[in-house]
Amino acid sequence: MTQNETLTISLSKADKEIIANYAQSNGISVAQLIKEAALDRIEDDIDLESYRKAIKEYYESPEAYGLN
Protein backbone atom coordinates (compact mmCIF):
# COMPACT_ATOMS: atom_id res chain seq x y z
CA MET A 1 0.00 0.00 0.00
CA THR A 2 1.27 3.47 -0.89
CA GLN A 3 1.90 5.84 1.97
CA ASN A 4 0.42 9.30 1.49
CA GLU A 5 2.49 12.43 1.96
CA THR A 6 1.31 15.86 3.07
CA LEU A 7 1.92 19.03 1.07
CA THR A 8 1.37 22.46 2.62
CA ILE A 9 0.77 25.60 0.55
CA SER A 10 0.29 29.23 1.50
CA LEU A 11 -2.68 31.12 0.04
CA SER A 12 -4.33 34.43 0.55
CA LYS A 13 -7.67 34.29 2.34
CA ALA A 14 -9.43 35.26 -0.89
CA ASP A 15 -7.74 32.49 -2.90
CA LYS A 16 -8.50 29.95 -0.19
CA GLU A 17 -12.18 30.92 -0.22
CA ILE A 18 -12.37 30.73 -4.01
CA ILE A 19 -10.79 27.28 -4.02
CA ALA A 20 -12.93 26.00 -1.14
CA ASN A 21 -16.14 27.29 -2.72
CA TYR A 22 -15.26 25.78 -6.08
CA ALA A 23 -14.45 22.41 -4.54
CA GLN A 24 -17.67 22.43 -2.53
CA SER A 25 -19.79 23.36 -5.56
CA ASN A 26 -18.26 20.41 -7.43
CA GLY A 27 -18.70 17.96 -4.56
CA ILE A 28 -15.02 17.27 -4.02
CA SER A 29 -12.51 18.05 -1.30
CA VAL A 30 -10.03 20.89 -1.58
CA ALA A 31 -7.24 18.31 -1.48
CA GLN A 32 -8.76 16.41 -4.42
CA LEU A 33 -9.23 19.63 -6.39
CA ILE A 34 -5.63 20.74 -5.85
CA LYS A 35 -4.28 17.26 -6.62
CA GLU A 36 -6.28 16.94 -9.85
CA ALA A 37 -5.42 20.48 -10.96
CA ALA A 38 -1.69 19.94 -10.41
CA LEU A 39 -1.62 16.56 -12.14
CA ASP A 40 -3.72 17.87 -15.06
CA ARG A 41 -1.28 20.76 -15.50
CA ILE A 42 1.69 18.39 -15.53
CA GLU A 43 -0.04 16.16 -18.08
CA ASP A 44 -0.86 19.18 -20.27
CA ASP A 45 2.77 20.35 -20.17
CA ILE A 46 4.02 16.87 -21.11
CA ASP A 47 1.50 16.67 -23.98
CA LEU A 48 2.52 20.12 -25.22
CA GLU A 49 6.20 19.19 -25.14
CA SER A 50 5.46 15.98 -27.09
CA TYR A 51 3.49 18.00 -29.65
CA ARG A 52 6.31 20.53 -30.06
CA LYS A 53 8.84 17.74 -30.50
CA ALA A 54 6.67 16.02 -33.12
CA ILE A 55 6.13 19.27 -35.06
CA LYS A 56 9.86 20.00 -35.00
CA GLU A 57 10.65 16.49 -36.28
CA TYR A 58 8.02 16.84 -39.01
CA TYR A 59 9.42 20.16 -40.24
CA GLU A 60 12.93 18.70 -40.25
CA SER A 61 11.75 15.69 -42.27
CA PRO A 62 8.21 16.29 -43.63
CA GLU A 63 6.93 12.78 -44.20
CA ALA A 64 3.30 11.85 -43.70
CA TYR A 65 1.88 8.38 -43.35
CA GLY A 66 -1.71 7.43 -44.15
CA LEU A 67 -3.80 4.84 -42.39
CA ASN A 68 -4.32 2.80 -45.58
Phi and psi restraints in degrees (range 20) as a CNS / XPLOR table:
assign (resid 1 and name C) (resid 2 and name N)
       (resid 2 and name CA) (resid 2 and name C) 1.0 -77.8 20.0 2
assign (resid 2 and name N) (resid 2 and name CA)
       (resid 2 and name C) (resid 3 and name N) 1.0 134.9 20.0 2
assign (resid 2 and name C) (resid 3 and name N)
       (resid 3 and name CA) (resid 3 and name C) 1.0 -87.5 20.0 2
assign (resid 3 and name N) (resid 3 and name CA)
       (resid 3 and name C) (resid 4 and name N) 1.0 131.4 20.0 2
assign (resid 3 and name C) (resid 4 and name N)
       (resid 4 and name CA) (resid 4 and name C) 1.0 -79.0 20.0 2
assign (resid 4 and name N) (resid 4 and name CA)
       (resid 4 and name C) (resid 5 and name N) 1.0 149.7 20.0 2
assign (resid 4 and name C) (resid 5 and name N)
       (resid 5 and name CA) (resid 5 and name C) 1.0 -113.7 20.0 2
assign (resid 5 and name N) (resid 5 and name CA)
       (resid 5 and name C) (resid 6 and name N) 1.0 158.9 20.0 2
assign (resid 5 and name C) (resid 6 and name N)
       (resid 6 and name CA) (resid 6 and name C) 1.0 -108.6 20.0 2
assign (resid 6 and name N) (resid 6 and name CA)
       (resid 6 and name C) (resid 7 and name N) 1.0 137.7 20.0 2
assign (resid 6 and name C) (resid 7 and name N)
       (resid 7 and name CA) (resid 7 and name C) 1.0 -122.7 20.0 2
assign (resid 7 and name N) (resid 7 and name CA)
       (resid 7 and name C) (resid 8 and name N) 1.0 129.8 20.0 2
assign (resid 7 and name C) (resid 8 and name N)
       (resid 8 and name CA) (resid 8 and name C) 1.0 -111.4 20.0 2
assign (resid 8 and name N) (resid 8 and name CA)
       (resid 8 and name C) (resid 9 and name N) 1.0 133.8 20.0 2
assign (resid 8 and name C) (resid 9 and name N)
       (resid 9 and name CA) (resid 9 and name C) 1.0 -127.2 20.0 2
assign (resid 9 and name N) (resid 9 and name CA)
       (resid 9 and name C) (resid 10 and name N) 1.0 153.8 20.0 2
assign (resid 9 and name C) (resid 10 and name N)
       (resid 10 and name CA) (resid 10 and name C) 1.0 -103.8 20.0 2
assign (resid 10 and name N) (resid 10 and name CA)
       (resid 10 and name C) (resid 11 and name N) 1.0 132.3 20.0 2
assign (resid 10 and name C) (resid 11 and name N)
       (resid 11 and name CA) (resid 11 and name C) 1.0 -134.9 20.0 2
assign (resid 11 and name N) (resid 11 and name CA)
       (resid 11 and name C) (resid 12 and name N) 1.0 155.1 20.0 2
assign (resid 11 and name C) (resid 12 and name N)
       (resid 12 and name CA) (resid 12 and name C) 1.0 -71.5 20.0 2
assign (resid 12 and name N) (resid 12 and name CA)
       (resid 12 and name C) (resid 13 and name N) 1.0 160.7 20.0 2
assign (resid 12 and name C) (resid 13 and name N)
       (resid 13 and name CA) (resid 13 and name C) 1.0 -59.6 20.0 2
assign (resid 13 and name N) (resid 13 and name CA)
       (resid 13 and name C) (resid 14 and name N) 1.0 -41.2 20.0 2
assign (resid 13 and name C) (resid 14 and name N)
       (resid 14 and name CA) (resid 14 and name C) 1.0 -62.8 20.0 2
assign (resid 14 and name N) (resid 14 and name CA)
       (resid 14 and name C) (resid 15 and name N) 1.0 -45.6 20.0 2
assign (resid 14 and name C) (resid 15 and name N)
       (resid 15 and name CA) (resid 15 and name C) 1.0 -62.9 20.0 2
assign (resid 15 and name N) (resid 15 and name CA)
       (resid 15 and name C) (resid 16 and name N) 1.0 -41.9 20.0 2
assign (resid 15 and name C) (resid 16 and name N)
       (resid 16 and name CA) (resid 16 and name C) 1.0 -60.5 20.0 2
assign (resid 16 and name N) (resid 16 and name CA)
       (resid 16 and name C) (resid 17 and name N) 1.0 -42.7 20.0 2
assign (resid 16 and name C) (resid 17 and name N)
       (resid 17 and name CA) (resid 17 and name C) 1.0 -65.8 20.0 2
assign (resid 17 and name N) (resid 17 and name CA)
       (resid 17 and name C) (resid 18 and name N) 1.0 -41.9 20.0 2
assign (resid 17 and name C) (resid 18 and name N)
       (resid 18 and name CA) (resid 18 and name C) 1.0 -60.2 20.0 2
assign (resid 18 and name N) (resid 18 and name CA)
       (resid 18 and name C) (resid 19 and name N) 1.0 -47.5 20.0 2
assign (resid 18 and name C) (resid 19 and name N)
       (resid 19 and name CA) (resid 19 and name C) 1.0 -64.2 20.0 2
assign (resid 19 and name N) (resid 19 and name CA)
       (resid 19 and name C) (resid 20 and name N) 1.0 -46.0 20.0 2
assign (resid 19 and name C) (resid 20 and name N)
       (resid 20 and name CA) (resid 20 and name C) 1.0 -62.7 20.0 2
assign (resid 20 and name N) (resid 20 and name CA)
       (resid 20 and name C) (resid 21 and name N) 1.0 -43.1 20.0 2
assign (resid 20 and name C) (resid 21 and name N)
       (resid 21 and name CA) (resid 21 and name C) 1.0 -65.2 20.0 2
assign (resid 21 and name N) (resid 21 and name CA)
       (resid 21 and name C) (resid 22 and name N) 1.0 -40.4 20.0 2
assign (resid 21 and name C) (resid 22 and name N)
       (resid 22 and name CA) (resid 22 and name C) 1.0 -64.5 20.0 2
assign (resid 22 and name N) (resid 22 and name CA)
       (resid 22 and name C) (resid 23 and name N) 1.0 -45.8 20.0 2
assign (resid 22 and name C) (resid 23 and name N)
       (resid 23 and name CA) (resid 23 and name C) 1.0 -59.9 20.0 2
assign (resid 23 and name N) (resid 23 and name CA)
       (resid 23 and name C) (resid 24 and name N) 1.0 -46.4 20.0 2
assign (resid 23 and name C) (resid 24 and name N)
       (resid 24 and name CA) (resid 24 and name C) 1.0 -61.9 20.0 2
assign (resid 24 and name N) (resid 24 and name CA)
       (resid 24 and name C) (resid 25 and name N) 1.0 -42.7 20.0 2
assign (resid 24 and name C) (resid 25 and name N)
       (resid 25 and name CA) (resid 25 and name C) 1.0 -67.6 20.0 2
assign (resid 25 and name N) (resid 25 and name CA)
       (resid 25 and name C) (resid 26 and name N) 1.0 -19.5 20.0 2
assign (resid 25 and name C) (resid 26 and name N)
       (resid 26 and name CA) (resid 26 and name C) 1.0 -102.8 20.0 2
assign (resid 26 and name N) (resid 26 and name CA)
       (resid 26 and name C) (resid 27 and name N) 1.0 4.7 20.0 2
assign (resid 26 and name C) (resid 27 and name N)
       (resid 27 and name CA) (resid 27 and name C) 1.0 69.1 20.0 2
assign (resid 27 and name N) (resid 27 and name CA)
       (resid 27 and name C) (resid 28 and name N) 1.0 29.7 20.0 2
assign (resid 27 and name C) (resid 28 and name N)
       (resid 28 and name CA) (resid 28 and name C) 1.0 -129.5 20.0 2
assign (resid 28 and name N) (resid 28 and name CA)
       (resid 28 and name C) (resid 29 and name N) 1.0 164.6 20.0 2
assign (resid 28 and name C) (resid 29 and name N)
       (resid 29 and name CA) (resid 29 and name C) 1.0 -78.5 20.0 2
assign (resid 29 and name N) (resid 29 and name CA)
       (resid 29 and name C) (resid 30 and name N) 1.0 159.5 20.0 2
assign (resid 29 and name C) (resid 30 and name N)
       (resid 30 and name CA) (resid 30 and name C) 1.0 -60.0 20.0 2
assign (resid 30 and name N) (resid 30 and name CA)
       (resid 30 and name C) (resid 31 and name N) 1.0 -41.5 20.0 2
assign (resid 30 and name C) (resid 31 and name N)
       (resid 31 and name CA) (resid 31 and name C) 1.0 -59.6 20.0 2
assign (resid 31 and name N) (resid 31 and name CA)
       (resid 31 and name C) (resid 32 and name N) 1.0 -44.4 20.0 2
assign (resid 31 and name C) (resid 32 and name N)
       (resid 32 and name CA) (resid 32 and name C) 1.0 -65.1 20.0 2
assign (resid 32 and name N) (resid 32 and name CA)
       (resid 32 and name C) (resid 33 and name N) 1.0 -41.1 20.0 2
assign (resid 32 and name C) (resid 33 and name N)
       (resid 33 and name CA) (resid 33 and name C) 1.0 -61.0 20.0 2
assign (resid 33 and name N) (resid 33 and name CA)
       (resid 33 and name C) (resid 34 and name N) 1.0 -48.5 20.0 2
assign (resid 33 and name C) (resid 34 and name N)
       (resid 34 and name CA) (resid 34 and name C) 1.0 -63.5 20.0 2
assign (resid 34 and name N) (resid 34 and name CA)
       (resid 34 and name C) (resid 35 and name N) 1.0 -44.0 20.0 2
assign (resid 34 and name C) (resid 35 and name N)
       (resid 35 and name CA) (resid 35 and name C) 1.0 -60.5 20.0 2
assign (resid 35 and name N) (resid 35 and name CA)
       (resid 35 and name C) (resid 36 and name N) 1.0 -49.6 20.0 2
assign (resid 35 and name C) (resid 36 and name N)
       (resid 36 and name CA) (resid 36 and name C) 1.0 -64.1 20.0 2
assign (resid 36 and name N) (resid 36 and name CA)
       (resid 36 and name C) (resid 37 and name N) 1.0 -40.7 20.0 2
assign (resid 36 and name C) (resid 37 and name N)
       (resid 37 and name CA) (resid 37 and name C) 1.0 -63.2 20.0 2
assign (resid 37 and name N) (resid 37 and name CA)
       (resid 37 and name C) (resid 38 and name N) 1.0 -44.0 20.0 2
assign (resid 37 and name C) (resid 38 and name N)
       (resid 38 and name CA) (resid 38 and name C) 1.0 -65.5 20.0 2
assign (resid 38 and name N) (resid 38 and name CA)
       (resid 38 and name C) (resid 39 and name N) 1.0 -46.2 20.0 2
assign (resid 38 and name C) (resid 39 and name N)
       (resid 39 and name CA) (resid 39 and name C) 1.0 -67.8 20.0 2
assign (resid 39 and name N) (resid 39 and name CA)
       (resid 39 and name C) (resid 40 and name N) 1.0 -36.4 20.0 2
assign (resid 39 and name C) (resid 40 and name N)
       (resid 40 and name CA) (resid 40 and name C) 1.0 -62.6 20.0 2
assign (resid 40 and name N) (resid 40 and name CA)
       (resid 40 and name C) (resid 41 and name N) 1.0 -41.2 20.0 2
assign (resid 40 and name C) (resid 41 and name N)
       (resid 41 and name CA) (resid 41 and name C) 1.0 -63.5 20.0 2
assign (resid 41 and name N) (resid 41 and name CA)
       (resid 41 and name C) (resid 42 and name N) 1.0 -43.1 20.0 2
assign (resid 41 and name C) (resid 42 and name N)
       (resid 42 and name CA) (resid 42 and name C) 1.0 -62.1 20.0 2
assign (resid 42 and name N) (resid 42 and name CA)
       (resid 42 and name C) (resid 43 and name N) 1.0 -45.2 20.0 2
assign (resid 42 and name C) (resid 43 and name N)
       (resid 43 and name CA) (resid 43 and name C) 1.0 -61.7 20.0 2
assign (resid 43 and name N) (resid 43 and name CA)
       (resid 43 and name C) (resid 44 and name N) 1.0 -42.8 20.0 2
assign (resid 43 and name C) (resid 44 and name N)
       (resid 44 and name CA) (resid 44 and name C) 1.0 -60.7 20.0 2
assign (resid 44 and name N) (resid 44 and name CA)
       (resid 44 and name C) (resid 45 and name N) 1.0 -43.1 20.0 2
assign (resid 44 and name C) (resid 45 and name N)
       (resid 45 and name CA) (resid 45 and name C) 1.0 -64.3 20.0 2
assign (resid 45 and name N) (resid 45 and name CA)
       (resid 45 and name C) (resid 46 and name N) 1.0 -40.4 20.0 2
assign (resid 45 and name C) (resid 46 and name N)
       (resid 46 and name CA) (resid 46 and name C) 1.0 -65.2 20.0 2
assign (resid 46 and name N) (resid 46 and name CA)
       (resid 46 and name C) (resid 47 and name N) 1.0 -44.0 20.0 2
assign (resid 46 and name C) (resid 47 and name N)
       (resid 47 and name CA) (resid 47 and name C) 1.0 -61.2 20.0 2
assign (resid 47 and name N) (resid 47 and name CA)
       (resid 47 and name C) (resid 48 and name N) 1.0 -42.6 20.0 2
assign (resid 47 and name C) (resid 48 and name N)
       (resid 48 and name CA) (resid 48 and name C) 1.0 -64.1 20.0 2
assign (resid 48 and name N) (resid 48 and name CA)
       (resid 48 and name C) (resid 49 and name N) 1.0 -41.5 20.0 2
assign (resid 48 and name C) (resid 49 and name N)
       (resid 49 and name CA) (resid 49 and name C) 1.0 -64.4 20.0 2
assign (resid 49 and name N) (resid 49 and name CA)
       (resid 49 and name C) (resid 50 and name N) 1.0 -40.4 20.0 2
assign (resid 49 and name C) (resid 50 and name N)
       (resid 50 and name CA) (resid 50 and name C) 1.0 -63.0 20.0 2
assign (resid 50 and name N) (resid 50 and name CA)
       (resid 50 and name C) (resid 51 and name N) 1.0 -41.8 20.0 2
assign (resid 50 and name C) (resid 51 and name N)
       (resid 51 and name CA) (resid 51 and name C) 1.0 -61.7 20.0 2
assign (resid 51 and name N) (resid 51 and name CA)
       (resid 51 and name C) (resid 52 and name N) 1.0 -47.6 20.0 2
assign (resid 51 and name C) (resid 52 and name N)
       (resid 52 and name CA) (resid 52 and name C) 1.0 -60.7 20.0 2
assign (resid 52 and name N) (resid 52 and name CA)
       (resid 52 and name C) (resid 53 and name N) 1.0 -40.0 20.0 2
assign (resid 52 and name C) (resid 53 and name N)
       (resid 53 and name CA) (resid 53 and name C) 1.0 -64.8 20.0 2
assign (resid 53 and name N) (resid 53 and name CA)
       (resid 53 and name C) (resid 54 and name N) 1.0 -43.9 20.0 2
assign (resid 53 and name C) (resid 54 and name N)
       (resid 54 and name CA) (resid 54 and name C) 1.0 -64.6 20.0 2
assign (resid 54 and name N) (resid 54 and name CA)
       (resid 54 and name C) (resid 55 and name N) 1.0 -41.6 20.0 2
assign (resid 54 and name C) (resid 55 and name N)
       (resid 55 and name CA) (resid 55 and name C) 1.0 -63.7 20.0 2
assign (resid 55 and name N) (resid 55 and name CA)
       (resid 55 and name C) (resid 56 and name N) 1.0 -43.0 20.0 2
assign (resid 55 and name C) (resid 56 and name N)
       (resid 56 and name CA) (resid 56 and name C) 1.0 -61.2 20.0 2
assign (resid 56 and name N) (resid 56 and name CA)
       (resid 56 and name C) (resid 57 and name N) 1.0 -45.1 20.0 2
assign (resid 56 and name C) (resid 57 and name N)
       (resid 57 and name CA) (resid 57 and name C) 1.0 -63.5 20.0 2
assign (resid 57 and name N) (resid 57 and name CA)
       (resid 57 and name C) (resid 58 and name N) 1.0 -38.7 20.0 2
assign (resid 57 and name C) (resid 58 and name N)
       (resid 58 and name CA) (resid 58 and name C) 1.0 -64.2 20.0 2
assign (resid 58 and name N) (resid 58 and name CA)
       (resid 58 and name C) (resid 59 and name N) 1.0 -44.9 20.0 2
assign (resid 58 and name C) (resid 59 and name N)
       (resid 59 and name CA) (resid 59 and name C) 1.0 -68.1 20.0 2
assign (resid 59 and name N) (resid 59 and name CA)
       (resid 59 and name C) (resid 60 and name N) 1.0 -27.7 20.0 2
assign (resid 59 and name C) (resid 60 and name N)
       (resid 60 and name CA) (resid 60 and name C) 1.0 -76.0 20.0 2
assign (resid 60 and name N) (resid 60 and name CA)
       (resid 60 and name C) (resid 61 and name N) 1.0 -30.0 20.0 2
assign (resid 60 and name C) (resid 61 and name N)
       (resid 61 and name CA) (resid 61 and name C) 1.0 -147.3 20.0 2
assign (resid 61 and name N) (resid 61 and name CA)
       (resid 61 and name C) (resid 62 and name N) 1.0 82.6 20.0 2
assign (resid 61 and name C) (resid 62 and name N)
       (resid 62 and name CA) (resid 62 and name C) 1.0 -73.1 20.0 2
assign (resid 62 and name N) (resid 62 and name CA)
       (resid 62 and name C) (resid 63 and name N) 1.0 81.6 20.0 2
assign (resid 62 and name C) (resid 63 and name N)
       (resid 63 and name CA) (resid 63 and name C) 1.0 -114.0 20.0 2
assign (resid 63 and name N) (resid 63 and name CA)
       (resid 63 and name C) (resid 64 and name N) 1.0 139.4 20.0 2
assign (resid 63 and name C) (resid 64 and name N)
       (resid 64 and name CA) (resid 64 and name C) 1.0 -123.5 20.0 2
assign (resid 64 and name N) (resid 64 and name CA)
       (resid 64 and name C) (resid 65 and name N) 1.0 143.9 20.0 2
assign (resid 64 and name C) (resid 65 and name N)
       (resid 65 and name CA) (resid 65 and name C) 1.0 -121.2 20.0 2
assign (resid 65 and name N) (resid 65 and name CA)
       (resid 65 and name C) (resid 66 and name N) 1.0 131.2 20.0 2
assign (resid 65 and name C) (resid 66 and name N)
       (resid 66 and name CA) (resid 66 and name C) 1.0 -86.2 20.0 2
assign (resid 66 and name N) (resid 66 and name CA)
       (resid 66 and name C) (resid 67 and name N) 1.0 172.6 20.0 2
assign (resid 66 and name C) (resid 67 and name N)
       (resid 67 and name CA) (resid 67 and name C) 1.0 -93.4 20.0 2
assign (resid 67 and name N) (resid 67 and name CA)
       (resid 67 and name C) (resid 68 and name N) 1.0 3.8 20.0 2
